[in-house]
Amino acid sequence: MDKDKIKKQIITQEEQDEITLLFKTMGDSTRFTIIVALFEAELSVTELTKVTGMNQSAVSHQLRVLKEQDIVRFKKQGKKRIYYLADHHIKTLYELALAHIREEKHES
């Protein structure tokens, strides 16, 4: 065992805190539903309320949280804000988690 090599792989406390916050933010089922909806298309708040079944206030609140964590971003289209995923890493995390869960079930 090479202790120095292992020590180099350990990330800083700040990075650990940021990763924990990212997973905590994505781990909320309401926010997760919005994230999955945004995999398919860029959507306005109105469109998100229709596809998720949530009310406008809840969607707006959760989008604010997701935006603060740089998980989603928006662009203005006239008076509307159109939301989209900040980058492809969010979808990759989802796909890896789904593969992990499905793999676990098949091994049992």
ABEGO torsion letter per residue (X at the ends): XBAAAAAAABBBAAAAAAAAAAAAAAABAAAAAAAAAAAABBBBAAAAAAAAGBBAAAAAAAAAAAAAAGABBBBBBEABBBBBBABAAAAAAAAAAAAAAAAAAAAX
